[in-house]
């Protein structure tokens, strides 16, 4: 049998096959590219939403810092009430809210629980959102008034200098000055329940205390006593110091008397410091301490323990 060898049309068929193959490959690559671009846009939107949520957490921390700076003298219970007032914080593409009330712990520690929702920009009527749960922790340390420096206070308009003895009168001694510097003793030998002395900040005594019979001295800052607290310091005498105290010499005798120091006690060689750390004499008729005698320093801890959702 005889075959006719005719190759006319083969080239056209090959061209058509190649066009089909490359078209199919091109369409596949185009589809992959479009899909990859969509995935990239979705990923970019997710990153943007998460970034917005993180911005919300940082903004909430800043609002807490503002609250603390404005209310440094408040205790943790009062601070908690101020923190609740922040409520829901919305700005730009994030919204932050507290998931429950702040919880207070011992040692002036407070935890604030928040959720921050961030959203990406709206494209084609669609946006992506991401949530972050965070715990903001704040802590407070008490700072006693006064500098802790036991040198005489500076001789400025804020200091009253008393040359010689300062005798507390029956109606009390309340100076308008912040500090008082006495060059000899503080005396109230014949005191009564109204024989009180209130010092707004620091009291510096070059002598000592000669007091008995219902006398109360309240110092809002630091107390420095260079002389000897004589044996006459007895008979319901109270010395209340809300800062630090320095006694060059220990009291010779404390009969029915009490010394309370909120801060540190220095000096008093060979003396039991428990004598200087009694309780505040409530109901003894002592003057109220100056405001902010014990100021609380509040700070926000750097970590927020984020949980990304």
C-alpha positions as CSV (number, residue, x, y, z in Angstrom):
1,X,0.0,0.0,0.0
2,X,1.3,3.4,-0.8
3,X,1.1,6.4,1.6
4,X,0.9,9.9,0.4
5,X,3.4,12.0,2.3
6,X,1.8,15.5,2.6
7,X,2.8,17.8,5.5
8,X,0.7,20.7,4.5
9,X,-1.2,22.1,7.7
10,X,1.1,20.6,10.3
11,X,2.7,24.0,11.0
12,X,-0.7,25.5,11.7
13,X,-1.7,22.7,14.0
14,X,1.6,23.2,16.0
15,X,1.0,26.9,16.2
16,X,-2.5,26.4,17.5
17,X,-1.2,23.9,20.1
18,X,1.5,26.2,21.3
19,X,-1.0,29.1,21.5
20,X,-3.3,26.9,23.6
21,X,-0.5,25.8,25.9
22,X,0.9,29.2,26.5
23,X,-2.5,30.7,26.9
24,X,-3.3,28.1,29.5
25,X,0.0,28.7,31.3
26,X,-0.5,32.4,31.1
27,X,-4.0,32.2,32.5
28,X,-2.8,30.0,35.3
29,X,0.1,32.4,36.1
30,X,-2.3,35.3,36.0
31,X,-4.8,33.6,38.3
32,X,-1.9,32.8,40.7
33,X,-0.8,36.4,40.6
34,X,-4.3,37.7,41.3
35,X,-4.7,35.3,44.1
36,X,-1.3,36.2,45.6
37,X,-2.2,39.8,45.3
38,X,-5.4,39.3,47.1
39,X,-3.7,37.3,49.9
40,X,-1.1,40.1,50.2
41,X,-3.8,42.7,50.5
42,X,-5.6,40.6,53.1
43,X,-2.3,40.2,55.0
44,X,-1.6,43.9,54.7
45,X,-5.1,44.7,56.1
46,X,-4.5,42.3,59.0
47,X,-1.2,43.9,59.8
48,X,-2.8,47.3,59.6
49,X,-5.7,46.3,61.9
50,X,-3.3,44.8,64.4
51,X,-1.1,47.9,64.3
52,X,-4.2,50.0,65.0
53,X,-5.1,47.8,68.0
54,X,-1.6,48.2,69.4
55,X,-2.0,52.0,69.0
56,X,-5.2,51.8,71.0
57,X,-3.4,50.0,73.9
58,X,-0.6,52.7,73.9
59,X,-3.2,55.5,73.8
60,X,-5.1,53.9,76.8
61,X,-1.8,53.7,78.7
62,X,-1.2,57.4,78.1
63,X,-4.7,58.2,79.4
64,X,-3.9,56.3,82.6
65,X,-0.7,58.2,83.0
66,X,-2.6,61.5,82.8
67,X,-5.0,60.2,85.5
68,X,-2.1,59.3,87.8
69,X,-0.3,62.6,87.3
70,X,-3.5,64.6,88.2
71,X,-4.3,62.4,91.2
72,X,-0.9,61.6,92.7
73,X,-2.2,62.1,96.3
74,X,-5.1,59.6,96.0
75,X,-5.0,56.1,97.5
76,X,-5.7,53.1,95.3
77,X,-9.4,53.0,96.0
78,X,-9.8,56.6,94.8
79,X,-7.5,56.0,91.9
80,X,-9.6,53.0,90.8
81,X,-12.7,55.2,90.7
82,X,-10.8,57.7,88.4
83,X,-9.7,54.9,86.1
84,X,-13.2,53.7,85.6
85,X,-14.1,57.1,84.4
86,X,-11.9,56.7,81.3
87,X,-14.6,54.3,79.9
88,X,-14.5,53.6,76.1
89,X,-11.8,55.3,74.1
90,X,-12.4,55.7,70.4
91,X,-10.1,57.4,67.9
92,X,-9.3,56.9,64.3
93,X,-9.4,53.2,63.5
94,X,-9.3,51.7,67.0
95,X,-11.7,51.4,70.0
96,X,-10.5,50.5,73.5
97,X,-12.7,49.5,76.4
98,X,-12.3,48.0,79.9
99,X,-13.5,44.4,80.0
100,X,-14.2,44.6,83.7
101,X,-13.5,46.9,86.6
102,X,-9.9,47.5,87.7
103,X,-8.8,45.1,90.5
104,X,-6.8,46.4,93.4
105,X,-4.2,44.4,95.3
106,X,-2.1,44.9,98.4
107,X,0.9,47.3,98.3
108,X,-1.0,49.8,96.1
109,X,-1.1,47.6,93.0
110,X,-3.9,47.9,90.4
111,X,-4.6,45.9,87.3
112,X,-6.7,47.3,84.4
113,X,-8.1,44.9,81.9
114,X,-8.8,46.2,78.4
115,X,-9.6,45.0,74.8
116,X,-8.4,47.1,71.9
117,X,-10.1,46.6,68.5
118,X,-8.3,47.9,65.5
119,X,-9.7,48.0,61.9
120,X,-8.0,48.4,58.5
121,X,-9.1,51.0,56.0
122,X,-12.4,50.3,54.3
123,X,-11.9,49.0,50.7
124,X,-14.9,47.9,48.6
125,X,-17.1,48.3,51.6
126,X,-15.0,45.7,53.5
127,X,-12.5,46.0,56.4
128,X,-10.6,43.6,58.6
129,X,-10.5,43.9,62.4
130,X,-8.1,42.5,65.0
131,X,-8.5,42.4,68.8
132,X,-5.8,42.6,71.5
133,X,-6.6,41.8,75.2
134,X,-4.1,43.6,77.5
135,X,-3.5,44.0,81.2
136,X,-2.1,47.4,82.3
137,X,-0.5,47.3,85.8
138,X,0.1,50.3,87.9
139,X,1.8,50.5,91.3
140,X,2.2,53.1,93.9
141,X,4.9,53.8,96.4
142,X,4.5,56.2,99.3
143,X,6.8,59.1,99.4
144,X,7.1,60.8,102.7
145,X,7.3,64.6,102.8
146,X,10.6,66.3,103.3
147,X,14.0,65.8,101.7
148,X,15.6,63.6,104.3
149,X,18.4,66.1,104.8
150,X,19.0,66.7,108.5
151,X,20.8,70.0,108.0
152,X,19.0,73.2,109.0
153,X,16.3,74.3,106.5
154,X,17.3,77.2,104.3
155,X,16.7,80.7,105.8
156,X,14.1,81.8,103.3
157,X,10.6,83.2,103.5
158,X,9.4,79.6,103.9
159,X,11.3,79.1,107.2
160,X,10.6,80.5,110.6
161,X,13.6,80.7,112.9
162,X,13.0,80.9,116.6
163,X,15.9,82.1,118.7
164,X,16.0,80.4,122.1
165,X,13.2,78.2,123.4
166,X,9.9,77.8,121.6
167,X,7.1,77.6,124.3
168,X,3.9,76.1,123.0
169,X,1.0,78.1,124.3
170,X,-2.2,76.6,125.6
171,X,-4.1,77.5,122.4
172,X,-1.4,75.7,120.3
173,X,1.3,76.8,117.9
174,X,0.6,76.9,114.2
175,X,3.1,78.7,112.0
176,X,2.3,80.1,108.5
177,X,5.7,79.0,107.4
178,X,6.6,75.7,105.8
179,X,9.6,74.9,108.0
180,X,10.5,75.8,111.6
181,X,14.0,76.1,113.0
182,X,14.4,76.3,116.8
183,X,17.8,77.2,118.3
184,X,17.1,75.7,121.7
185,X,14.2,73.6,123.1
186,X,10.6,73.1,122.4
187,X,8.9,73.6,125.8
188,X,5.4,72.8,127.1
189,X,6.0,71.8,130.7
190,X,2.4,72.7,131.8
191,X,0.6,71.5,128.7
192,X,-3.1,70.5,128.4
193,X,-5.2,68.9,125.7
194,X,-5.0,72.0,123.5
195,X,-1.3,72.4,123.8
196,X,-0.5,71.3,120.2
197,X,2.0,72.2,117.6
198,X,1.6,71.7,113.8
199,X,4.6,72.0,111.4
200,X,3.7,71.9,107.7
201,X,7.0,70.5,106.5
202,X,10.4,70.2,108.4
203,X,11.1,70.9,112.1
204,X,14.7,71.4,113.1
205,X,15.5,71.6,116.8
206,X,19.0,72.3,118.0
207,X,18.0,71.5,121.6
208,X,15.4,68.9,122.6
209,X,11.8,68.4,123.8
210,X,10.8,69.5,127.4
211,X,7.2,68.4,127.4
212,X,4.6,66.7,129.6
213,X,0.9,66.5,130.3
214,X,-1.1,66.3,127.1
215,X,1.1,67.8,124.5
216,X,1.1,66.9,120.8
217,X,3.6,67.9,118.1
218,X,2.8,66.9,114.5
219,X,5.5,67.3,111.8
220,X,4.4,66.9,108.1
221,X,7.9,66.5,106.8
222,X,11.2,65.6,108.6
223,X,12.2,66.1,112.2
224,X,15.7,66.7,113.4
225,X,16.5,66.8,117.1
226,X,20.2,67.5,118.1
227,X,19.8,67.8,121.9
228,X,18.5,65.5,124.6
229,X,14.9,64.7,124.9
230,X,14.7,65.2,128.7
231,X,13.1,62.9,131.3
232,X,10.2,65.4,131.4
233,X,8.9,63.9,128.1
234,X,6.1,62.0,129.8
235,X,2.4,62.2,130.6
236,X,0.6,61.6,127.3
237,X,3.0,63.4,125.1
238,X,2.8,62.6,121.4
239,X,5.3,63.3,118.6
240,X,4.0,62.4,115.2
241,X,6.4,62.6,112.2
242,X,5.1,61.9,108.7
243,X,8.6,62.1,107.1
244,X,12.0,60.9,108.4
245,X,13.4,61.6,111.9
246,X,16.9,62.1,113.2
247,X,17.6,62.0,117.0
248,X,21.2,62.6,117.9
249,X,20.5,61.4,121.4
250,X,17.8,58.9,122.5
251,X,15.1,60.1,125.0
252,X,16.2,59.6,128.6
253,X,12.7,58.5,129.5
254,X,9.3,57.9,127.9
255,X,6.5,57.6,130.4
256,X,3.1,57.4,128.8
257,X,4.6,59.2,125.8
258,X,4.6,58.0,122.2
259,X,6.7,58.8,119.2
260,X,5.4,57.8,115.7
261,X,7.7,58.1,112.7
262,X,6.3,57.1,109.3
263,X,9.6,57.2,107.5
264,X,13.2,56.2,108.6
265,X,14.7,56.8,112.0
266,X,18.4,57.6,112.2
267,X,20.8,58.6,114.9
268,X,19.6,57.2,118.3
269,X,22.7,55.1,119.0
270,X,22.1,51.9,121.0
271,X,18.4,52.6,121.1
272,X,15.5,50.2,120.3
273,X,13.9,51.7,117.2
274,X,10.6,50.2,118.1
275,X,10.2,53.1,120.5
276,X,9.9,55.4,117.4
277,X,7.6,53.3,115.3
278,X,4.4,53.3,117.4
279,X,0.9,53.7,116.0
280,X,-0.7,57.1,115.1
281,X,-2.3,58.4,118.3
282,X,-6.0,58.4,117.2
283,X,-8.3,60.3,119.5
284,X,-5.4,62.0,121.4
285,X,-6.5,65.4,120.2
286,X,-3.5,65.9,117.9
287,X,-3.8,68.3,114.9
288,X,-4.5,66.8,111.5
289,X,-1.4,66.4,109.4
290,X,-0.8,68.7,106.5
291,X,-2.3,67.5,103.2
292,X,-0.2,65.3,101.0
293,X,2.1,64.5,104.0
294,X,2.3,61.0,102.5
295,X,2.2,61.4,98.7
296,X,1.9,58.4,96.6
297,X,4.0,58.0,93.5
298,X,2.1,56.1,90.8
299,X,3.8,54.5,87.8
300,X,2.7,52.3,84.9
301,X,4.6,49.1,84.4
302,X,6.0,48.8,80.9
303,X,4.6,45.3,80.1
304,X,0.9,45.0,79.1
305,X,0.8,41.1,78.7
306,X,-0.9,41.3,75.3
307,X,-3.0,38.5,73.9
308,X,-3.5,38.8,70.1
309,X,-6.7,37.4,68.7
